[in-house]
Amino acid sequence: MIFLLKNSRTPGTLVHGPHGNQPNNSSPTITRVTSGIEYSRPFRPKWSGTAGLIFQRAGARDDKGDPMIRDFHNCPLTASGNNHDDMLLAKVESVYTGSSDPSSSLVRHESSIYFHFYSQDQNVAILTHLRRNGLI
């Protein structure tokens, strides 16, 4: 079982240029908080599987650390138009190895489903759907 917790800050210079094209020469910083859990185990000889859930919250901040919703050109920096976006990723992977060496995989299949939350109303709707179908 693997637990993941990560807090990262990345300069937004790749998207917005060296000074973000802002009038005050500031550049946005992309902030991400990621947490998750993965569980792996062999389920047949030469076959193994992994299942996991990963949650990520991402947003943009200015040089002072204040949230940025729009850039200098009035373009949104998040898909939702809020201070941050939330995403939940469900991952299932199966791997077939033809030898006893787990690093040499012959066949790898990975499926992922992600939920991108735009507002609190959608969070409730998705959770209600999952509960109705007995998934949580």
PAZAPA-4460 file (N, C-alpha, C; in steps of 0.05 Angstrom, whole numbers, plus 32768, in hexadecimal, padded with zeros to 4 digits):
% residues 136
    n_x    n_y    n_z   ca_x   ca_y   ca_z    c_x    c_y    c_z   seq   type   mol
   8011   7FE9   8000   8000   8000   8000   8012   8019   8000     1      M     A
   800B   802C   7FF0   801A   8044   7FED   8008   805C   7FF4     2      I     A
   8012   806D   8006   8004   8086   800C   8013   809D   8000     3      F     A
   8005   80B0   7FF5   8012   80C6   7FE7   8007   80E0   7FF2     4      L     A
   8018   80F2   7FFA   8011   810D   8002   8026   8120   7FF7     5      L     A
   801E   8133   7FE7   8031   8145   7FDA   8026   8161   7FD8     6      K     A
   8037   8174   7FDE   8030   8191   7FDB   8045   819D   7FC9     7      N     A
   803D   81A7   7FB2   8051   81B1   7F9F   8049   81CD   7F95     8      S     A
   805E   81DC   7F8E   805B   81F6   7F82   806C   81F8   7F69     9      R     A
   8061   81FF   7F53   806F   8200   7F3A   806C   821C   7F2D    10      T     A
   8082   8228   7F24   807F   8242   7F17   806E   8240   7EFE    11      P     A
   805D   8254   7EF9   804C   8254   7EE1   805A   8260   7EC9    12      G     A
   8074   8261   7EC9   8083   826F   7EB3   8080   8261   7E99    13      T     A
   807B   8246   7E98   8079   8238   7E7F   8060   8241   7E70    14      L     A
   804B   8248   7E7E   8032   8251   7E72   8031   826F   7E6F    15      V     A
   8039   827E   7E83   8035   829B   7E84   804F   82AB   7E7F    16      H     A
   8065   829E   7E77   807D   82AD   7E72   808D   82B3   7E8B    17      G     A
   80A6   82BE   7E88   80B7   82C1   7E9F   80AC   82D4   7EB4    18      P     A
   809D   82E8   7EAD   8091   82FA   7EC1   8072   82F9   7EBF    19      H     A
   8068   82E4   7EB3   804B   82E1   7EB2   803C   82F5   7EA2    20      G     A
   804A   8307   7E94   803D   831C   7E85   802A   832D   7E96    21      N     A
   8030   832E   7EB0   8020   833E   7EC3   802C   835A   7EC5    22      Q     A
   801C   836E   7ECA   8026   8389   7ECC   803A   838D   7EE2    23      P     A
   8038   837D   7EF8   804B   8380   7F0E   8062   836C   7F0D    24      N     A
   8066   8360   7EF5   807B   834C   7EF1   807A   8334   7F03    25      N     A
   8062   832D   7F0C   805F   8315   7F1D   8059   82FD   7F0B    26      S     A
   805D   82E6   7F15   8058   82CD   7F06   8047   82BB   7F18    27      S     A
   8032   82AF   7F0D   8022   829D   7F1D   8031   8284   7F25    28      P     A
   802B   8279   7F3C   8036   8260   7F45   801F   824C   7F46    29      T     A
   8023   8234   7F3B   800F   821F   7F3B   8013   820F   7F54    30      I     A
   7FFE   820D   7F65   8000   81FD   7F7E   7FEF   81E4   7F7B    31      T     A
   7FFA   81CE   7F85   7FEC   81B4   7F84   7FEF   81A6   7F9F    32      R     A
   7FD9   819C   7FA9   7FD9   818A   7FC0   7FCE   8170   7FB7    33      V     A
   7FDD   815B   7FB9   7FD6   8140   7FAF   7FD7   812D   7FC6    34      T     A
   7FC3   811C   7FC9   7FC3   8107   7FDC   7FB5   80EE   7FD0    35      S     A
   7FBE   80D7   7FD8   7FB2   80BF   7FCC   7FBB   80A6   7FDA    36      G     A
   7FB0   8090   7FD1   7FB7   8076   7FDB   7FB6   8062   7FC4    37      I     A
   7FC9   8051   7FC3   7FCA   803B   7FAF   7FCF   8021   7FBD    38      E     A
   7FC3   800C   7FB3   7FC6   7FF1   7FBE   7FCD   7FDF   7FA7    39      Y     A
   7FE3   7FD0   7FAA   7FED   7FBE   7F95   7FF0   7FA2   7FA1    40      S     A
   7FEA   7F8E   7F90   7FEF   7F73   7F99   7FEE   7F60   7F81    41      R     A
   7FFC   7F4A   7F82   7FFA   7F36   7F6D   7FDF   7F27   7F6F    42      P     A
   7FD2   7F22   7F59   7FB9   7F13   7F5A   7FB9   7EF9   7F4B    43      F     A
   7FCE   7EF4   7F3C   7FD3   7EDA   7F2E   7FF1   7ED8   7F2A    44      R     A
   7FFB   7EC1   7F24   8018   7EC0   7F1D   801D   7ED2   7F05    45      P     A
   8031   7EE2   7F07   803A   7EF5   7EF2   8027   7F0C   7EED    46      K     A
   8012   7F0E   7EFD   7FFF   7F24   7EFA   7FFE   7F34   7F15    47      W     A
   7FFD   7F4E   7F13   7FF9   7F5E   7F2B   7FE6   7F75   7F24    48      S     A
   7FDA   7F80   7F39   7FC7   7F96   7F34   7FCB   7FAC   7F49    49      G     A
   7FC2   7FC4   7F41   7FC3   7FDB   7F53   7FA9   7FEA   7F50    50      T     A
   7F9F   7FF3   7F67   7F87   8004   7F67   7F8D   801C   7F7A    51      A     A
   7F82   8033   7F73   7F88   804A   7F83   7F75   8061   7F7F    52      G     A
   7F75   8073   7F92   7F66   808C   7F90   7F7A   80A3   7F95    53      L     A
   7F79   80B8   7F85   7F8B   80CF   7F88   7F7A   80E8   7F86    54      I     A
   7F7E   80FA   7F99   7F6F   8113   7F9A   7F84   812A   7F96    55      F     A
   7F7C   813D   7F85   7F8E   8154   7F80   7F7E   816E   7F81    56      Q     A
   7F8A   8182   7F8E   7F7F   819D   7F8E   7F94   81AF   7F82    57      R     A
   7F8D   81BE   7F6D   7FA0   81CF   7F5F   7F95   81EB   7F5C    58      A     A
   7FA7   81FF   7F5D   7F9F   821A   7F59   7FB7   822B   7F53    59      G     A
   7FB3   8245   7F4F   7FC8   8258   7F48   7FCA   826D   7F5E    60      A     A
   7FE2   8276   7F64   7FE7   828B   7F78   7FFA   82A0   7F6C    61      R     A
   7FF8   82B8   7F76   800A   82CD   7F6E   8023   82CD   7F7F    62      D     A
   8035   82E1   7F7B   804E   82E2   7F8A   804A   82E6   7FA8    63      D     A
   8033   82F2   7FB0   802D   82F6   7FCC   8020   82DD   7FD9    64      K     A
   8018   82CA   7FC9   800B   82B2   7FD3   7FEC   82B4   7FD2    65      G     A
   7FE2   82C9   7FC7   7FC5   82CD   7FC4   7FBB   82BD   7FAC    66      D     A
   7FA3   82B1   7FAE   7F98   82A1   7F98   7F93   82B3   7F7F    67      P     A
   7F99   82A7   7F68   7F94   82B5   7F4E   7F7E   82A5   7F40    68      M     A
   7F6A   82B2   7F36   7F55   82A5   7F27   7F58   82AA   7F09    69      I     A
   7F62   82C2   7F02   7F66   82C9   7EE6   7F82   82D5   7EE3    70      R     A
   7F8D   82D2   7ECA   7FA7   82DE   7EC4   7FA4   82FA   7EBA    71      D     A
   7FB9   8306   7EB1   7FB9   8322   7EA7   7FA7   8326   7E8F    72      F     A
   7FA4   8311   7E7F   7F93   8312   7E67   7F76   830B   7E6D    73      H     A
   7F6F   8309   7E87   7F54   8302   7E91   7F4C   82E6   7E8A    74      N     A
   7F5F   82D4   7E86   7F59   82B8   7E80   7F58   82A9   7E9B    75      C     A
   7F46   8296   7E9E   7F44   8287   7EB7   7F5D   8275   7EBB    76      P     A
   7F66   8273   7ED3   7F7D   8262   7EDA   7F74   8247   7EE5    77      L     A
   7F5A   8244   7EEA   7F4F   822A   7EF3   7F37   8224   7EE1    78      T     A
   7F31   820B   7EDF   7F1A   8202   7ECE   7F00   820B   7EDA    79      A     A
   7EFF   820C   7EF5   7EE6   8213   7F02   7EE1   8231   7F05    80      S     A
   7EF6   8241   7F03   7EF4   825D   7F08   7EF6   8264   7F26    81      G     A
   7EFB   8250   7F37   7EFE   8254   7F53   7F1C   8257   7F5A    82      N     A
   7F23   8259   7F73   7F3F   825B   7F7C   7F4F   8242   7F75    83      N     A
   7F41   822B   7F75   7F4F   8211   7F70   7F3B   81FE   7F63    84      H     A
   7F47   81E9   7F57   7F37   81D3   7F4C   7F3E   81BA   7F5B    85      D     A
   7F2A   81A8   7F5E   7F2E   818F   7F6C   7F2A   8178   7F58    86      D     A
   7F39   8163   7F5B   7F37   814C   7F49   7F3B   8132   7F59    87      M     A
   7F2B   811E   7F53   7F2E   8104   7F5F   7F33   80F0   7F49    88      L     A
   7F48   80E1   7F4B   7F50   80CD   7F37   7F4E   80B1   7F42    89      L     A
   7F3E   80A0   7F35   7F3D   8084   7F3D   7F4D   8074   7F28    90      A     A
   7F5F   8063   7F32   7F72   8056   7F20   7F72   8038   7F25    91      K     A
   7F71   8029   7F0F   7F73   800B   7F11   7F88   8003   7EFC    92      V     A
   7F9B   7FF2   7F03   7FB0   7FEA   7EF1   7FB5   7FCD   7EF5    93      E     A
   7FBA   7FBF   7EDF   7FC2   7FA3   7EE0   7FDC   7FA0   7ECF    94      S     A
   7FEE   7F8F   7ED9   8008   7F8B   7ECB   800E   7F6D   7EC9    95      V     A
   8016   7F65   7EB1   801F   7F4A   7EAD   803D   7F4A   7EA8    96      Y     A
   804B   7F3B   7EB7   8068   7F38   7EB3   806E   7F1B   7EAB    97      T     A
   807C   7F18   7E96   8083   7EFE   7E8C   8099   7EF0   7E9B    98      G     A
   80A7   7EFF   7EAC   80BD   7EF3   7EBB   80B9   7EF9   7ED9    99      S     A
   80CC   7EF1   7EE9   80C9   7EF6   7F05   80D2   7F12   7F0D   100      S     A
   80DD   7F21   7EFA   80E6   7F3C   7EFE   80CE   7F4F   7EFB   101      D     A
   80C5   7F5C   7F11   80AD   7F6D   7F0F   80B2   7F87   7EFF   102      P     A
   80CB   7F8E   7EFA   80D0   7FA6   7EEB   80CD   7FA2   7ECD   103      S     A
   80CB   7F89   7EC4   80C9   7F84   7EA7   80AC   7F7C   7EA1   104      S     A
   809B   7F8F   7E9C   807F   7F89   7E97   807B   7F85   7E79   105      S     A
   806C   7F70   7E72   8066   7F6B   7E56   804C   7F79   7E4E   106      L     A
   8038   7F79   7E60   801E   7F85   7E5A   8017   7F96   7E72   107      V     A
   800F   7FAF   7E6C   8006   7FC1   7E82   7FEC   7FCE   7E78   108      R     A
   7FD8   7FCD   7E89   7FBE   7FDA   7E83   7FB7   7FEC   7E9A   109      H     A
   7FB1   8005   7E94   7FAA   8017   7EA9   7F90   8026   7EA1   110      E     A
   7F7E   8027   7EB3   7F65   8036   7EAF   7F62   804A   7EC5   111      S     A
   7F5A   8062   7EBE   7F56   8077   7ED1   7F3C   8086   7ECB   112      S     A
   7F2F   808E   7EE1   7F17   809E   7EDF   7F1C   80B6   7EF1   113      I     A
   7F17   80CE   7EE6   7F1B   80E5   7EF7   7F02   80F5   7EF9   114      Y     A
   7EFE   8101   7F10   7EE7   8112   7F16   7EF3   812E   7F1B   115      F     A
   7EEA   8142   7F0B   7EF3   815D   7F0F   7EDC   816C   7F1B   116      H     A
   7EE0   8176   7F34   7ECB   8183   7F42   7ECB   81A1   7F3D   117      F     A
   7EB5   81AC   7F33   7EB3   81C8   7F2D   7EA6   81D8   7F44   118      Y     A
   7E94   81CC   7F52   7E86   81DA   7F67   7E7E   81C6   7F7D   119      S     A
   7E75   81D1   7F93   7E6C   81C0   7FA9   7E53   81B0   7FA1   120      Q     A
   7E42   81BC   7F90   7E2A   81AE   7F87   7E31   8194   7F78   121      D     A
   7E46   8196   7F67   7E4E   817E   7F58   7E5A   8169   7F6B   122      Q     A
   7E69   8172   7F80   7E74   815F   7F93   7E5D   814E   7F9F   123      N     A
   7E48   815B   7FA7   7E31   814E   7FB4   7E24   813B   7FA0   124      V     A
   7E21   8143   7F87   7E14   8133   7F73   7E24   8119   7F6D   125      A     A
   7E3F   811C   7F6B   7E50   8105   7F66   7E50   80F2   7F7E   126      I     A
   7E52   80FD   7F96   7E51   80EC   7FAE   7E36   80DD   7FB1   127      L     A
   7E20   80EB   7FAB   7E06   80DE   7FAC   7E04   80C8   7F97   128      T     A
   7E0F   80CC   7F7F   7E0F   80B7   7F6A   7E1F   809F   7F74   129      H     A
   7E37   80A4   7F7F   7E47   808E   7F89   7E39   807E   7F9F   130      L     A
   7E2C   808C   7FB1   7E1E   807E   7FC7   7E07   806E   7FBD   131      R     A
   7DF7   8079   7FAA   7DE0   806A   7F9F   7DE9   8050   7F92   132      R     A
   7E00   8051   7F85   7E09   8039   7F77   7E1A   8027   7F89   133      N     A
   7E1B   802D   7FA3   7E2A   801C   7FB5   7E48   801C   7FB3   134      G     A
   7E53   8032   7FA7   7E6F   8033   7FA3   7E7E   803F   7FBB   135      L     A
   7E6F   804D   7FCC   7E7B   8057   7FE5   7E67   8054   7FFC   136      I     A
***
